[in-house]
């Protein structure tokens, strides 16, 4: 602890022995005792020091005590210093009055009583100390007040010039303070800003969110930071970031909330510009990628369509120009048929993708047993696997129940997955096909799924391409030196068909050279489960009974198609008449009264729609009610609906499958015979 400074006591006497006696009495006080042997010397001491009390001898040669006291009282610094007069003579009333008139606080007669003297001096020493302490405190208070005034002025300037709005609210939600920037952001006058909350300046579309978030903040008491649009009374809109924190007392008691409003409109605009630039860059990159994909796809499409045409045209010219033996002729026809089938599959894939894009791919749904579907698909792909010596291993759970779907489309799913696996599996490899029942993952219900897995030991899928494997027109290798043909549509079609059946499909591969696994899951019908022994067969038996005596009118402006259709119907025993125009067809109808009309839609001069309208305008006995089937290369759903509205009973897309056409004729005419329905 710092020692308390000593207090000065002035001892004035012309006799040294008296001074020594005073020092002996007062030294126990521990204060600073200052000697003066004359009035002049005492005054000199008072020039440089302050004293708690002055002990002044009255009888001194030269300047006596009264004169000295008079001069002490005339000086400002010592005007109020206590003076105790000391005298060895009797104190008359006149001397006392004179002493007190000069400002003396006491009058002591020598010889002095040590205790009384010490007691009186102690009082004035303590009084001096307390006075000095009060002076110091007053000085400190003045300094503190000056600092506070300076701090308040500084805070006022900071608040006034602050680039962000500042507000203070009490625990009841009343606003106690706002700065000019707050008032400018909220478009309020100073008085208004204390009456209205900042929430009232929030844009109407953001206000509900602002009220909810602010209420949550008041309830929870954590820091607050949100961004809203503010709308001024003039209709202008700006983005504002609102921040706030609880204001607590030293004891942790909530006093209110202090917050800021910051105009972030320019930042938001810059972010939007940056986001727009990024969107434009992304769109440009996607467009460039799409253009590259389109160019690659068109190049692949041209190659894939021209390749079978080359073989077909080549063998056709050989057949026309040379007389081949039976074996060579059979080989040529097999090549033409194989390449035509390949080209037809390419066209079907393109048409399926077109229907998918337009959202017009429709399903003919019923209860389907997957065992039959998968066995049919396996039989269809065996000729592809045998030349490569690929083993087809199957594990089919015969207890798997039925699913609700289109059997033809489900067979297409399995067939596409199998052909894809065989295509990318090297010679001597293995393809496994599994059918089992799995439970729904992450579900509380007991719903079960039929799971189809096609697992191959082929070239596998790289980790980079795996996420894109089901995208349209995507191929891991689309270069002219690629080793596998195709358009890159099969898996995209498979995914869409699976999703139409409310199922899921995903691919797995450990990487290049590690093979691939494709898994399809389809929801099972809960109440329609059966074993392989009691399932219903979905295919109809093939019978060879001809359509003996049936009169068929074929209308097509393409000679090759007319000849083919005439030959086909005659092979089934029908009597076929083929014509090339609408007028010729109407003439045949008037004369021969055919049992059924088979007409192309797209013909020169007058199309199939014109024919059917003219036909339906005739009276029934003149042929107006003849059943009709439309043949067309236009395969959209709206094309099918238009043909039915025009008056046709059925619509069949080209290329024509003979068995489907014969089955359709039998269905339209309600003939009691069974025909192939592959």
WOBEL-V398879 format. One record per pair of residues at least 12 apart in sequence whose C-alpha atoms are under 7 Angstrom apart, sorted by sequence separation. I is the first residue (numbers start at 0). J is the second residue. If there is no record, write none. Layout:
i=[I | I]
j=[J | J]
This chain:
i=[165 | 166 | 185 | 226 | 227 | 244 | 245 | 436 | 437 | 505 | 506 | 565 | 662 | 165 | 226 | 227 | 243 | 244 | 436 | 437 | 474 | 505 | 661 | 662 | 164 | 226 | 243 | 244 | 435 | 436 | 472 | 473 | 504 | 505 | 662 | 177 | 185 | 225 | 226 | 243 | 435 | 472 | 504 | 18 | 164 | 165 | 224 | 225 | 242 | 243 | 434 | 435 | 471 | 472 | 503 | 504 | 561 | 658 | 163 | 164 | 176 | 224 | 225 | 242 | 314 | 434 | 471 | 503 | 658 | 659 | 162 | 163 | 175 | 224 | 241 | 242 | 433 | 434 | 502 | 503 | 629 | 634 | 658 | 84 | 159 | 161 | 174 | 223 | 224 | 241 | 433 | 502 | 628 | 633 | 658 | 83 | 158 | 159 | 174 | 223 | 240 | 241 | 432 | 433 | 471 | 501 | 502 | 627 | 628 | 629 | 630 | 631 | 632 | 82 | 83 | 84 | 85 | 86 | 87 | 222 | 223 | 239 | 240 | 314 | 432 | 469 | 470 | 500 | 627 | 628 | 629 | 630 | 631 | 632 | 14 | 81 | 82 | 83 | 84 | 85 | 86 | 87 | 205 | 222 | 239 | 240 | 431 | 432 | 469 | 551 | 626 | 628 | 629 | 630 | 631 | 7 | 8 | 9 | 10 | 11 | 12 | 13 | 81 | 83 | 84 | 85 | 86 | 87 | 205 | 239 | 240 | 430 | 431 | 550 | 551 | 552 | 553 | 554 | 555 | 556 | 630 | 6 | 7 | 8 | 9 | 10 | 11 | 12 | 13 | 38 | 85 | 238 | 239 | 311 | 430 | 431 | 547 | 548 | 549 | 550 | 551 | 552 | 553 | 554 | 555 | 556 | 581 | 5 | 6 | 7 | 8 | 9 | 10 | 11 | 12 | 38 | 220 | 238 | 239 | 310 | 430 | 469 | 546 | 547 | 548 | 549 | 550 | 551 | 552 | 553 | 554 | 555 | 5 | 7 | 11 | 201 | 202 | 238 | 429 | 430 | 545 | 546 | 547 | 548 | 554 | 55 | 57 | 201 | 202 | 237 | 311 | 370 | 429 | 545 | 546 | 52 | 53 | 54 | 55 | 56 | 57 | 58 | 201 | 202 | 428 | 38 | 51 | 52 | 53 | 54 | 55 | 56 | 57 | 200 | 201 | 581 | 596 | 600 | 11 | 50 | 52 | 53 | 54 | 55 | 56 | 200 | 554 | 592 | 595 | 596 | 597 | 598 | 599 | 600 | 601 | 54 | 200 | 307 | 424 | 594 | 595 | 596 | 597 | 598 | 599 | 600 | 69 | 307 | 368 | 369 | 424 | 425 | 589 | 595 | 596 | 597 | 598 | 599 | 65 | 68 | 368 | 424 | 589 | 612 | 367 | 368 | 372 | 376 | 423 | 424 | 588 | 611 | 307 | 366 | 367 | 420 | 423 | 611 | 366 | 367 | 399 | 417 | 366 | 367 | 372 | 373 | 376 | 384 | 389 | 399 | 416 | 608 | 304 | 365 | 366 | 372 | 376 | 380 | 388 | 389 | 390 | 391 | 392 | 393 | 394 | 395 | 396 | 364 | 365 | 367 | 387 | 388 | 389 | 390 | 391 | 392 | 393 | 394 | 395 | 396 | 364 | 365 | 373 | 387 | 389 | 390 | 391 | 392 | 393 | 394 | 395 | 9 | 364 | 552 | 7 | 8 | 363 | 551 | 7 | 8 | 9 | 10 | 11 | 12 | 362 | 550 | 551 | 552 | 553 | 554 | 555 | 6 | 7 | 8 | 9 | 10 | 11 | 12 | 550 | 551 | 552 | 553 | 554 | 555 | 6 | 8 | 9 | 10 | 11 | 186 | 549 | 550 | 551 | 552 | 553 | 554 | 13 | 185 | 186 | 556 | 555 | 460 | 462 | 459 | 461 | 399 | 460 | 461 | 459 | 460 | 459 | 458 | 459 | 458 | 459 | 457 | 458 | 459 | 460 | 457 | 458 | 459 | 456 | 457 | 456 | 457 | 455 | 456 | 455 | 454 | 455 | 454 | 453 | 454 | 452 | 453 | 452 | 453 | 452 | 451 | 452 | 450 | 451 | 450 | 451 | 450 | 52 | 449 | 450 | 51 | 448 | 449 | 51 | 448 | 449 | 415 | 448 | 449 | 447 | 448 | 51 | 447 | 181 | 412 | 170 | 169 | 170 | 169 | 168 | 169 | 168 | 408 | 24 | 167 | 168 | 167 | 166 | 167 | 25 | 166 | 165 | 166 | 165 | 164 | 165 | 163 | 164 | 404 | 163 | 164 | 163 | 6 | 402 | 402 | 402 | 403 | 401 | 402 | 400 | 401 | 400 | 401 | 400 | 401 | 400 | 399 | 400 | 398 | 542 | 398 | 541 | 542 | 397 | 398 | 541 | 542 | 397 | 541 | 540 | 539 | 539 | 348 | 352 | 348 | 368 | 296 | 292 | 295 | 303 | 300 | 299 | 296 | 359]
j=[177 | 178 | 197 | 238 | 239 | 256 | 257 | 448 | 449 | 517 | 518 | 577 | 674 | 178 | 239 | 240 | 256 | 257 | 449 | 450 | 487 | 518 | 674 | 675 | 178 | 240 | 257 | 258 | 449 | 450 | 486 | 487 | 518 | 519 | 676 | 192 | 200 | 240 | 241 | 258 | 450 | 487 | 519 | 34 | 180 | 181 | 240 | 241 | 258 | 259 | 450 | 451 | 487 | 488 | 519 | 520 | 577 | 674 | 180 | 181 | 193 | 241 | 242 | 259 | 331 | 451 | 488 | 520 | 675 | 676 | 180 | 181 | 193 | 242 | 259 | 260 | 451 | 452 | 520 | 521 | 647 | 652 | 676 | 103 | 178 | 180 | 193 | 242 | 243 | 260 | 452 | 521 | 647 | 652 | 677 | 103 | 178 | 179 | 194 | 243 | 260 | 261 | 452 | 453 | 491 | 521 | 522 | 647 | 648 | 649 | 650 | 651 | 652 | 103 | 104 | 105 | 106 | 107 | 108 | 243 | 244 | 260 | 261 | 335 | 453 | 490 | 491 | 521 | 648 | 649 | 650 | 651 | 652 | 653 | 36 | 103 | 104 | 105 | 106 | 107 | 108 | 109 | 227 | 244 | 261 | 262 | 453 | 454 | 491 | 573 | 648 | 650 | 651 | 652 | 653 | 30 | 31 | 32 | 33 | 34 | 35 | 36 | 104 | 106 | 107 | 108 | 109 | 110 | 228 | 262 | 263 | 453 | 454 | 573 | 574 | 575 | 576 | 577 | 578 | 579 | 653 | 30 | 31 | 32 | 33 | 34 | 35 | 36 | 37 | 62 | 109 | 262 | 263 | 335 | 454 | 455 | 571 | 572 | 573 | 574 | 575 | 576 | 577 | 578 | 579 | 580 | 605 | 30 | 31 | 32 | 33 | 34 | 35 | 36 | 37 | 63 | 245 | 263 | 264 | 335 | 455 | 494 | 571 | 572 | 573 | 574 | 575 | 576 | 577 | 578 | 579 | 580 | 31 | 33 | 37 | 227 | 228 | 264 | 455 | 456 | 571 | 572 | 573 | 574 | 580 | 82 | 84 | 228 | 229 | 264 | 338 | 397 | 456 | 572 | 573 | 80 | 81 | 82 | 83 | 84 | 85 | 86 | 229 | 230 | 456 | 67 | 80 | 81 | 82 | 83 | 84 | 85 | 86 | 229 | 230 | 610 | 625 | 629 | 41 | 80 | 82 | 83 | 84 | 85 | 86 | 230 | 584 | 622 | 625 | 626 | 627 | 628 | 629 | 630 | 631 | 85 | 231 | 338 | 455 | 625 | 626 | 627 | 628 | 629 | 630 | 631 | 101 | 339 | 400 | 401 | 456 | 457 | 621 | 627 | 628 | 629 | 630 | 631 | 98 | 101 | 401 | 457 | 622 | 645 | 401 | 402 | 406 | 410 | 457 | 458 | 622 | 645 | 342 | 401 | 402 | 455 | 458 | 646 | 402 | 403 | 435 | 453 | 403 | 404 | 409 | 410 | 413 | 421 | 426 | 436 | 453 | 645 | 342 | 403 | 404 | 410 | 414 | 418 | 426 | 427 | 428 | 429 | 430 | 431 | 432 | 433 | 434 | 403 | 404 | 406 | 426 | 427 | 428 | 429 | 430 | 431 | 432 | 433 | 434 | 435 | 404 | 405 | 413 | 427 | 429 | 430 | 431 | 432 | 433 | 434 | 435 | 50 | 405 | 593 | 49 | 50 | 405 | 593 | 50 | 51 | 52 | 53 | 54 | 55 | 405 | 593 | 594 | 595 | 596 | 597 | 598 | 50 | 51 | 52 | 53 | 54 | 55 | 56 | 594 | 595 | 596 | 597 | 598 | 599 | 51 | 53 | 54 | 55 | 56 | 231 | 594 | 595 | 596 | 597 | 598 | 599 | 59 | 231 | 232 | 602 | 602 | 508 | 510 | 508 | 510 | 449 | 510 | 511 | 510 | 511 | 511 | 511 | 512 | 512 | 513 | 512 | 513 | 514 | 515 | 513 | 514 | 515 | 513 | 514 | 514 | 515 | 514 | 515 | 515 | 515 | 516 | 516 | 516 | 517 | 516 | 517 | 517 | 518 | 518 | 518 | 519 | 518 | 519 | 519 | 520 | 520 | 123 | 520 | 521 | 123 | 520 | 521 | 124 | 521 | 522 | 489 | 522 | 523 | 522 | 523 | 127 | 523 | 260 | 493 | 254 | 254 | 255 | 255 | 255 | 256 | 256 | 496 | 113 | 256 | 257 | 257 | 257 | 258 | 117 | 258 | 258 | 259 | 259 | 259 | 260 | 259 | 260 | 500 | 260 | 261 | 261 | 124 | 521 | 522 | 523 | 524 | 523 | 524 | 523 | 524 | 524 | 527 | 527 | 528 | 528 | 528 | 529 | 529 | 673 | 530 | 673 | 674 | 530 | 531 | 674 | 675 | 531 | 675 | 675 | 675 | 676 | 488 | 492 | 489 | 534 | 472 | 472 | 477 | 485 | 486 | 486 | 486 | 636]
